[in-house]
Amino acid sequence: MALDLYAGIPVTDYTVALKWYERLLGSPPTFVASDTEAVWELAEHRSVFIEQLPEHAGHAMHTVFVDDLDALVAQVAERGLDPAKRETYSNGVRKVTYRDPDGNEIGFGGAPL
């Protein structure tokens, strides 16, 4: 079965959010869908997008699992962002959560050390 993911993040101010997500994700968007929507392809057929929808902003909660969580956190820190929360679950899985200016949560998870 083929799998595609297109996960949305509503934001209040597109320009502010665009800059923040470029810092978090480490690149400009893969493409700009409109004047108020930008898309990053994280992996083939797996994308996250921001869209200016102030009435819905601040309620997104997404987690992306990565191969090297420590490297990702270090790279994001070099771009000036620190996690709002760090967790280690009872099974050893680790998660760091970042919050954008609207309070949307973008988490990154990684396998136990």
DALINFEN-V910973 format. One record per residue. N is the residue number from 1. RES is the residue in one letter. BURIAL is # if it has 16 or more other C-alpha atoms within 10 Angstrom, else .. Layout:
n: {N N}
res: {RES RES}
burial: {BURIAL BURIAL}
This chain:
n: {1 2 3 4 5 6 7 8 9 10 11 12 13 14 15 16 17 18 19 20 21 22 23 24 25 26 27 28 29 30 31 32 33 34 35 36 37 38 39 40 41 42 43 44 45 46 47 48 49 50 51 52 53 54 55 56 57 58 59 60 61 62 63 64 65 66 67 68 69 70 71 72 73 74 75 76 77 78 79 80 81 82 83 84 85 86 87 88 89 90 91 92 93 94 95 96 97 98 99 100 101 102 103 104 105 106 107 108 109 110 111 112 113}
res: {M A L D L Y A G I P V T D Y T V A L K W Y E R L L G S P P T F V A S D T E A V W E L A E H R S V F I E Q L P E H A G H A M H T V F V D D L D A L V A Q V A E R G L D P A K R E T Y S N G V R K V T Y R D P D G N E I G F G G A P L}
burial: {. . . . . . . # # # # # # # . . # # . # # . # # . . . . # . . . . . . . # # # # . . . . . . # # # # # # # . . . # # . # . . . . . . . . # . . # # . # # . . . . # # # . . . . . . . . . . # # # # # # # . # . # # # # # # # . . .}
